[in-house]
């Protein structure tokens, strides 16, 4: 995550890496940030079965910011009812208030 102060961009904390990934998750395949900038979601369409080229079942990870510190909120999100390599997390959207997420696959 980068923030701008004046005309200068700087990285805020370390990179966001969600826990619980299975194999090469492809985290960062898609990302979204809520309106106030304090909730982010990171999609990984390769989680649980991908190999970096082919998709896996996929997942998404939610992060929240307090001050300048980002932390993962809960475990990874995996929808029910997928069949095979669903590529969950290939696309996603986050509502302006950060309370609703749609994960595409």
VMD Tcl script that draws the C-alpha trace (Angstrom):
set ca {
  {0.00 0.00 0.00}
  {1.31 3.45 -0.91}
  {0.13 6.81 0.38}
  {0.87 10.27 -0.95}
  {1.93 13.24 1.09}
  {2.35 16.38 -0.97}
  {3.69 15.06 -4.26}
  {5.63 12.14 -2.78}
  {4.42 8.52 -2.71}
  {5.74 6.23 0.03}
  {5.05 2.66 0.99}
  {2.97 2.30 4.14}
  {4.19 -0.72 6.08}
  {5.22 -3.99 4.49}
  {3.48 -5.73 1.61}
  {0.10 -7.31 2.32}
  {0.31 -11.12 2.30}
  {-2.67 -13.10 3.50}
  {-2.27 -16.16 5.68}
  {-3.65 -19.61 4.96}
  {-2.72 -19.73 1.29}
  {-2.40 -23.18 -0.27}
  {0.31 -23.35 -2.93}
  {1.07 -20.45 -5.26}
  {-2.01 -18.41 -4.41}
  {-1.55 -15.61 -6.91}
  {-2.38 -12.99 -4.26}
  {-2.68 -9.64 -5.98}
  {-4.53 -10.97 -9.03}
  {-7.11 -8.34 -8.12}
  {-7.36 -5.70 -5.41}
  {-9.93 -3.20 -4.16}
  {-9.95 -0.43 -1.58}
  {-13.00 1.02 0.20}
  {-13.89 4.69 0.05}
  {-12.14 5.78 3.24}
  {-9.00 3.79 2.39}
  {-9.07 1.71 5.58}
  {-10.24 -1.65 4.19}
  {-8.61 -3.52 1.33}
  {-9.33 -6.89 -0.27}
  {-6.75 -8.91 -2.18}
  {-7.77 -11.71 -4.56}
  {-5.68 -14.78 -5.28}
  {-7.15 -16.87 -8.10}
  {-4.42 -19.54 -7.87}
  {-4.99 -20.52 -4.24}
  {-5.51 -24.24 -3.63}
  {-4.56 -25.73 -6.95}
  {-2.91 -23.11 -9.12}
  {0.59 -23.35 -10.50}
  {1.23 -19.74 -11.44}
  {-0.26 -20.23 -14.92}
  {-3.44 -22.21 -14.35}
  {-6.03 -21.10 -11.85}
  {-6.93 -22.87 -8.62}
  {-10.01 -22.76 -6.43}
  {-8.99 -19.21 -5.46}
  {-9.64 -17.05 -2.40}
  {-9.64 -13.48 -1.12}
  {-8.07 -11.82 1.92}
  {-9.35 -8.74 3.77}
  {-7.05 -6.22 5.44}
  {-7.89 -3.24 7.63}
  {-5.80 -0.24 8.54}
  {-5.52 1.40 11.95}
  {-3.32 4.48 11.77}
  {-0.57 3.34 9.44}
  {-0.68 -0.37 10.37}
  {-2.39 -2.91 8.09}
  {-3.63 -6.23 9.56}
  {-5.46 -9.19 8.09}
  {-9.10 -9.35 9.18}
  {-10.11 -12.97 9.80}
  {-9.14 -15.89 7.61}
  {-9.18 -16.11 3.84}
  {-12.57 -15.96 2.15}
  {-13.59 -18.94 0.02}
  {-17.10 -19.22 -1.34}
  {-19.09 -22.44 -1.09}
  {-20.32 -24.41 -4.07}
  {-17.37 -23.97 -6.40}
  {-16.59 -26.77 -8.83}
  {-13.00 -27.52 -9.79}
  {-10.71 -24.58 -10.37}
  {-13.18 -21.74 -9.84}
  {-10.56 -18.95 -9.82}
  {-12.26 -17.15 -6.93}
  {-10.51 -13.82 -6.44}
  {-9.83 -13.26 -10.14}
  {-12.08 -10.23 -9.82}
  {-13.66 -8.54 -6.83}
  {-15.37 -5.41 -5.62}
  {-15.65 -3.73 -2.24}
  {-18.42 -1.33 -1.23}
  {-17.61 2.27 -0.36}
  {-18.08 1.64 3.37}
  {-16.04 -1.58 3.28}
  {-18.85 -3.77 4.63}
  {-19.80 -5.72 1.49}
  {-17.54 -7.73 -0.81}
  {-18.27 -9.49 -4.08}
  {-15.69 -12.08 -5.19}
  {-15.75 -13.20 -8.82}
  {-14.33 -16.39 -10.25}
}
mol new
graphics top color blue
foreach p $ca { graphics top sphere $p radius 0.5 }
foreach p [lrange $ca 0 end-1] q [lrange $ca 1 end] { graphics top cylinder $p $q radius 0.2 }
display resetview
